[in-house]
Amino acid sequence: CRPTSSSFAPGPARAAAATSPAPPPPPPPPLVRSLPSPTLPGLHLPCPDAHKGWLFKWTNYLKGYQRRWFVLSNGLLSYYRTQAEMAHTCRGTIPLATAHIEVGDTCHFVLTSGGRSYHLKATSEGECQRWVSALQQAKANATLLMHHSDDSGDETPVPQEERALTQGVLKTLANKLEDLGTCNELIGKHGAALQRSLSDLEDLRGAPDSTDKVKAVNERATLFRITSNAMINACRDFLDVAESHSRRWQKTLHYEREQRHHLEETIEQLAKQHNSLERAWRENPASYAGVERTQEGDTSDENEEAEFFDAVEDSPSFITTPGLLGHAIHIHVCYQMFALSFWDLQDTTGTNQTQLRRTRRSRIPDKPNYSLNLWSIMKNCIGKDLSKIPMPVNFNEPLSMLQRLTEDLEYSELLDRAARCGSSLEQMCLVAAFSVSSYSTTVHRTAKPFNPLLGETYELDRLDEYGYRSISEQVSHHPPAAAHHVTSQRGWTLWQHITIDSKFRGKYISVMPLGNIHLQFHSSGNHYVWSKVTSTVHNIIVGKLWIDQSGDIDIVNTTTKDTCHLKFSPYSYFSREVPRKVTGVVEDKEGAAHYILSGTWDDKMESAKIVESSQGCGGSEGKQKTVYQTLQPKLLWKKYPLPDNAENMHFFSSLALTLNEPEEGVAPTDSRLRPDQRLMEVGLWDEAQANQALEEGEYLDRSQDIEGYLPAWFERRTDETTGESIYVYRGGYWEAKERQDWSQCPEIF
């Protein structure tokens, strides 16, 4: 069954953490005694101090004691939320060389280090005593190592925890070598003494004191044997330490090799994009004279460089790898030379068919600073459907709902990657990331789009840049409904029929999209269906407006019966969760979970393959949770940065800035030709308000809507998959555009 809740953390192996088994207890009891450190032996023979197990750590008065996995090794006490986190995420490390150990009643003990106290509790007194003994021995060994260490300093900017761990390993190895040297000297001395005793025994054979000589020889031999055994044990401990850290270093090396492989792929994409732009500039430099920068994603099927460099920022171990930057530069140069040679070859042979793409606009006029008395307008709208109320343009942004619907395609490269994916479960992960990415453009967009007029259309032709063409039409005005159809040359088709239901509740506005989104891939035939979540705009009357997305999305592959359940967590002031959090699980038709999805709807989404699942501890309601162990997460989607000066341009993304750009040859019903919307975009808000009588007239004529109105480009059908009645594309728009025959379009502007 689907897990009730899970927690996710980046790394090669991780697990959902179990909640605290009991309500927060009272503060830790007062300490009653202090334990002194044990006496150090004169000769420090190797004594492994590795110790691990579960302890309860005091966090705060709200959560009380929380169960953590503690590992004691090399003079350091580290703790993790789960055992799986040991490979990637350490929650804290306590150096025992300078720590003070105190024991209290009822299985409590406290470690004080660096001015901070850690209150810990074991499950039994025996377990508490074992931990205290192990900590004392580890403290003694760490203190001795510190006295024998050479604090020459390290100029390398390595993280404190990594530096402490490395220094601890080096000190341990140095100490083992010192023990081996001491044993070697003792063996030499005792061997020489044994040889002298044997010589004396030969000289005094038959003498009265021969018994004493034989006894002395036996003592020497016994001492020699003890010393030899000590040396063998020291060698064995030395080998164990080397092998244990060798496995860790091998895992680190394997991880760095994977990172290098990702780097090579990313640099290859970067080199291709760079040289494609350079070559385009060489062919026609005049068209690029006024362009400050190119739009992201215009020159490649996949925009992988954004994913890679953001992942580097989240991976300190990758940054600190010696020589990797030089290797990256070398790879970049090699791929750049290869790409240049390839394009030069294309030029010399005359087979290059690439056409210079159109330069899209990168800015619109700044938004005027108009004041507005919200309460005077909204006080009579409480509880009503906002689609039935003509709102002032001050509430709007200069885009129509049809254009906002088309804006969901901003990250269409996710669908391009999904179309090339051989596994239906991996394809599901990319489809889920695409469904989440459509909300990233709304994080700062609190204004409403223009309500489309009945028969209004909007086309978006991006065959040259992204390989798709999109057409949408307002097919109904009561209730308001829009139909949308997208066909891509890169192996997929998307269509949807969406009706918007909105309510004003006084403090907030809720917008509930009704209807399903359909996506089909051409090669595999996989057909995906999902719906949208509720959008809520808060602080309508008082305070700064902000938007939140909440609810669940169930994505179903109707072909293979695979499913993905996504949960959009609503924001709460008292919650400790990450704001705008999205989590999900990808399951096959048998209900077995294969991937964990995590991220935020305004930033990024990651997927992690599940390698093991188990039943964890019960929660506060007594429900049993499923704990997943996963591989290292992979970045599925990362939000593009907003253009410069976006805060003065309605927080539009790079794609949104181009949606209302004038185009030649579009239908006379296209949203680009709407007068009030165009006036608002250029900053003439007063004139736009006067022209909005066009929309108000449409509202007055609603009662006169013809029964059975037929849209120009869409027709009503019964969906075979869901059984619902939806509007689907009947075809003919692009053919009419080619002929410039718009005779079936109504006159609405």
Salt bridges, closest charged atoms under 4 A:
GLU85 OE2 - ARG91 NH2 2.56
GLU102 OE2 - HIS100 NE2 3.72
GLU127 OE1 - ARG130 NH2 2.82
GLU178 OE2 - HIS148 NE2 3.89
GLU202 OE1 - ARG205 NH2 2.92
GLU258 OE2 - HIS254 NE2 2.98
GLU264 OE2 - HIS327 NE2 3.90
GLU265 OE2 - HIS261 NE2 2.88
GLU268 OE2 - LYS272 NZ 3.42
GLU278 OE1 - HIS274 NE2 3.75
GLU283 OE2 - ARG279 NH2 2.71
ASP301 OD1 - ARG490 NH2 3.33
GLU302 OE2 - ARG417 NE 3.34
GLU302 OE2 - ARG420 NH2 2.98
GLU304 OE2 - ARG417 NE 3.79
GLU307 OE2 - ARG417 NH1 2.86
ASP314 OD2 - LYS604 NZ 2.74
ASP347 OD1 - ARG279 NH2 2.85
ASP366 OD1 - ARG363 NH2 3.05
GLU397 OE2 - ARG404 NH1 2.63
GLU397 OE1 - ARG445 NE 2.93
GLU407 OE1 - ARG404 NE 3.93
GLU407 OE2 - ARG445 NH1 2.94
ASP408 OD2 - LYS532 NZ 2.96
ASP416 OD2 - ARG490 NH1 3.21
GLU456 OE1 - ARG674 NH1 3.27
GLU459 OE2 - LYS737 NZ 2.62
GLU465 OE2 - ARG360 NH2 3.13
ASP552 OD2 - HIS565 NE2 3.86
ASP554 OD1 - HIS565 ND1 2.60
GLU577 OE1 - LYS581 NZ 2.79
ASP588 OD2 - HIS594 NE2 2.79
ASP602 OD2 - ARG580 NH1 3.36
ASP603 OD1 - LYS638 NZ 2.74
GLU606 OE2 - LYS604 NZ 3.94
GLU621 OE1 - LYS623 NZ 3.69
GLU661 OE2 - ARG358 NH2 3.28
GLU663 OE1 - ARG358 NH1 3.20
GLU663 OE2 - ARG360 NH1 2.93
ASP670 OD1 - ARG672 NH1 2.91
ASP676 OD1 - ARG674 NE 2.92
GLU681 OE2 - ARG361 NH2 2.91
GLU681 OE1 - ARG678 NH1 2.96
GLU695 OE1 - ARG674 NH2 2.89
GLU698 OE2 - HIS477 NE2 3.92
GLU715 OE2 - ARG717 NH2 2.38
ASP719 OD1 - HIS518 ND1 4.00
GLU724 OE2 - HIS518 NE2 3.59
ASP741 OD2 - ARG739 NH2 3.92
